[in-house]
């Protein structure tokens, strides 16, 4: 099954190349923006955008997976519709064609005859990319292909991508906004249980060469299946011996001797912010992009990512969820966590990825309705939840 994960890594880097290529010329980039229809809008934003880069990335991932693993391309689901309307009012379905020339021709129709831009994009789309991780070569785990579904967010934090701020300073390693908050998210889940199995997060804009103005990125991955947990941040399969587990427990105990740190949305409710300020003191970091905030937890920059609203979706959380599971953490439904009784020993409600929300329509079918909390260890989550419940109670009364 490592061959599927290897292909996801490769295709995520191809996607990152497309994202970077589309940002090279401002004049070109202005052509790539088309406002979403009402049914596709994320209600958190007054204006939401779909870019051609978004659609291209999603179609490249679908097509590449289908070519390598027949049948799997049909199980790739994402945020974007692949329909564009050009200035002539012509509706065009954007697909990856068999040849670079045919793709350039189709792109030219979307871009109102801009041949130069179309050919440049088609070249990147059809370019071979070599991104592998030798760790995966030795990984022996077999997951039946017919149980796999794939959630894709082709370019998460589209607003930051369009705005394109490159000179934002980080706060203790966390960027509040800017191109660093843009991520490409590919999450694989079990279509029978809804549990996340594999995740890839590609961050296309990590550092910029100030001479060439070209960007370099970074890729993170994880796999969690049937007792095998492996990820790119600590390359060891975690069927650990007791001395290793003991060391990990000691380091976890050390973590609890300091206050929690959390990354939050800029639109988080005041009641949650007030409770967090009691728990975390000054270690609360607002940041853009659901994928990026989850990545901050994966990287260990913060302990918790919490979001109380219902405006993140399955494609936003699945990739990070799989990586965090491989690390011993996860992403849970915040509302259900606050309503459960810890004394009854009921397990924490992990987000699931295979069932639509009843009575919803459009993108809300796949919203994380109860909000979410992303975390790196179960013990850490339980401690945080108990503090959150204590600190929310006086605010609610």
N, C-alpha and C positions, 0 to 999 in steps of 0.2 A: 504493500500500500504506500510505501515511501515514494514510489514513482508518481502517484497522484500529487503528493505534497511537493515533490521536486518540480512538477509541471506548474503547480500553483505559484511557487516561488518565481519561476521563470516568467510566467505570464503577468505576475504582479510587477516585475521589473519592466516588461514591455509596456505595461500600462503607465508606469512611472515615466518612461521615456516619452510617451504620448503627452502626458500632462506637462512635462518640462518643455517639449517642443512647442506646444500651444501657447506657452507663456513667453517665447523668445521675442516675438514682435507685437508691440501694443496695437498697431494698426490691424494686424491679423486677428488679435484676440477680441477686438471689438465686434468682429464679424461672427464670433463663435457663440454669442450670447443670445438666447431666446427665452422670453419669459414663459414660465410654466402656466398651463391652464389651471383654472380654479380647483378642479378635482385632484390635481397633482401637487398643489401647494402645501408646504409645511406651514401650519397655521401660526407657528411661533414667529414667523417673519412677515412683515407687511409686503415685502417683495421677495420672491424666490426665483432663482434662475436655473435653467437647464443649459448646459453648454454642450457643444458638439464634442468636446473632449470627453465629457461624462459618457455620452452615448457610444463614442468610439471605443472607449475603455471597456464598457460593458459588453459590446459586441465582439471585441477581440478576445475577451476572456471566454465567452460562450463558444466562439468558433474554434479557438485553440483547444479547449477541453473536449469538444465534440470530435475534432480531428484525431486527437491522441487516444481518447476513450469514448468510442461510439456509444451514443445514448446519454452521455453525461451532460452534454451541452443543453439538452432539453430540460435538465434539472437545475439550471442556473437561473436564479430569480434575483431581481434587483429593483432599484428605485426608478430607473429611467424607462420612459417610452422611447422607441427608436424612430418615431415619426417627426419629421421637420416640415415646416412650411416656408418656402423661399419667398423672395420679394414679389414673384409673379403669382403668388397664391397657390403654387404647385405643391402638393403633398408628396413627400419623398420618404420612403422607408430606408433608413440607413442600415446597410448590411456590409459585412466584410466580403469582398468579391474574391474570386479565385486568383486574380493577378493584380499586381500593383497598378497597372494601367487602368483596369476596370474600376478599381476602388477610387482612383484619382478622378475618373470620369463622373462617378456617382457623387463624390465630394464636391466637384465643380458645380453640379446642379444645386446642391445645398448652399454653396457659397456664392451663388449668383454669378457663375462664370469666372471666379477668381482662380485661374489656372495655376499660378505660382504657389498659392497657399495650398491648393488641393494636391498638387504633386508632392510638395514637402511633407504634408501629413500622410499621404499614401505611402511614402517611402518609410516613414517611422513605423507605420502600422504593419508593414510587411517585412520589416527588418528582423533578422534573427537575434535573439538575446541569449547570452550564456550566463545564467546565474544558478549556481548549484551549491549545495552544502554537503561536504563529504560525510558528515555525521549521518545523513539520511541513507547513504549507501549501505551501511551496516545494520540498518533498522529492519528487523524481521517482525512485521505485524501485518496480519491479513484482515482487511475489512471488506465485506462483500460490497461490490460497486452498486448493486441494486438497492441498498438501503441509504444511499447518499443523496442529500440535497445540498445546494450551494447558494448562500446569500451573498450578494455582491453590492457594496457601495462603491461605485467606480471612482468618484472623487468626493470624499466626505469633507464638509466645510467648504461648499462651493462659493459662499460669499467671500471667504478669506482668499480663495483661489482667484476669484475675479478681481478683488480689490488689490491683491498682490503686494502687500507691504513686506519689504525684505529687510527693513532695518529696525524691527521691533526687538527690544532687549528682553532677555528672560529674567524671571524672578526665581532664584534658586533652581535654575535649570528648566523652569516651566514658562512657556511662552503664552501670554494672555491672548494674543492674536497674531496674525501674519501668516506667511506661507508655511512656516514650520508646523502650523496646526492642520495642514492639509494631509489627509491619509487616503490610501487605497485599501479597502477592507474586503477580504475574501474569507468567508466562514463556511465550513462544511459541517452539516448536522445529520443526525440519524432521523430519517423520515418516519420511522415507527415510534420512537420515544421522544423525539424533539431535542435530544441532548446534543450539544456541540461536540464535535470530534476533532476537527483540525482548523487552525486559523492562521492566516497570513495578514500582517499589517505592513504595508510599504509606505514609508514616509519619503516622498520624492524630493522635498526641499529641506534638507538638514543643514547644509553649509554651502556658502556661495564663494566661488573664486572671484576675488575683487578685480582681477585683471581681465578675465574672459567673461565675467558675470554669469558663468554657467554654474548650475547647482549639482550637488551630489546628494544622494539619498541614503536610506538605511532600511533594512528589511528585518522583520521579526516573525517567528513562527512557533507553533506549538501543536502537539498531538496528544490526545488523551483518549485511550480506548482499552477497555478490558484489563485494567491494571497497569498498562504501559503509559507512562507519562514522560514526555521529553519535549524540551523547548530550546530555543536558540540562545537564551540568556544564561543557561547553566547546562552545559552539554553533558548530562549524565542521565541515563534511564533510571527513573526513580523507583526501582525495586531495591531500596536502600537497606544496608545492614544497620544494626541497632546503634553502633557508635556514631554513624552519620546522622541518624534520626535524633540522637541525644544532643549532638552539636546544634542541629537545627532548632530544637526546642529551647536550648540555652539562648540562642540568638533571638528567638521569638520573645522569651521572657524579658530580654534586654529592651526589645521594642516597646513593651508595655510600661516600662519605667519612664517613658517620655510621653508628652501629649501626642494625640493623633494629629495627622495632617490630612487635608482633604482638598480635592480639586472640584470646583462647582461651575455650573453654567452662570453666565452673567445675568440670566433671567430668573435665577432661583428665587423662590418665595422668601419673604422677609422672616417668616416664622422659622424656617429651616436655617437661614443664615444666623438668626439669633441663637438657636440651639447649638449650632456648630461653633459659634464664637466662644460658648462656654466650654465646649469639649476640646476644641483645637487651639484656643487662644488666637495668636496671630498667624497660625499655619493654615490659612484658608486661601486657596489660589483660584481666582476666576480664570477660565480659559475657553477658547472657541473650539467647536468640533467635538462631537460625542466620541468619535474614533480616537482623536488625540487625547482627550481626557482619560479614556480607558487605557491608552498607551502609557500615560504618566504613572498609572498603577502598575502596569506590566514592568515598566522600567525601574520601579521602586522609588520614584521621585516623590510620591505621596502614598499614604496607606489606603485611602478610600476615594472613590469617585461616587458622589451621590447626586441624584437628580429626581425631584419629586413630581415633575410634570409628565404628561403622556405624549411628548413630541419627539421621542426617539423611537426607532423602528428596528425590526429584526435584522435588517442589513447593517444597522449601526453597531449592534452589540455582539453579533455571532462570532466574528473573528477573534476579538479580544477575549470573549468568554471561553473559547476553546484554549487559548494560550494560558489564561489564568487557571483554568482547570488543571492543565498540565503542570502548573506551578504549585498546586494545592489550594488555589483560591476559587473564585467564581463570580458570577453576576446574579443577584437575586432580585425578586420583585419587592420593592420597598414597602408598598402598602400592605402586602401579605405578611411581610416580616413584622411590621408594627402591630398587626392584628393577631398574630399567633401567640400562643402561651408557651414560653420556653420550658416551663415546668413539666408540660405533658411530653416533652421529648420529641415533638413534631419536627421533622427535618426542615431546614431552611428552604424556601421555595425558589429554586433555580429558574431563571427564564428558560422557556421552551420555544422551539422554532418551527413547529410543524402544524400548528392549529390557528386558524383565523379567529379574530375577535368577533363574538356573536353580535349581530345587529349593527355592525360597522360597515362603512363603504369606503371606496378609494384607498388612499394610503393608510387610513385608520384601521383597516382590516389587520394590519401587521404592526400596529403601535404597541410599545411596551406600556400598557395601560396603567399599571400601578407604580410607574417610576422605576428606578433601579438603584442598586448599590453594588459597585464593583470592588473586590477585595482580594488580598493575596493569601490570607490564611483564615481558616474557619474560626480559630480561637480569637483572632483579631476581630473578625466580624461580630462574634457573640459579645465581646467586650464593648465594641462600638455601639451595637444595637441597644445594649442595656443602658449605656450613657445617653444615647439619643432619646430613648423612651422617657428616661428620668427628666431630661432637659426640655422635652416637648410638652410634658404634662403641665407644668406651671404656666407655660405660654398659652396653652389651649384653655385653661380655666380663667 
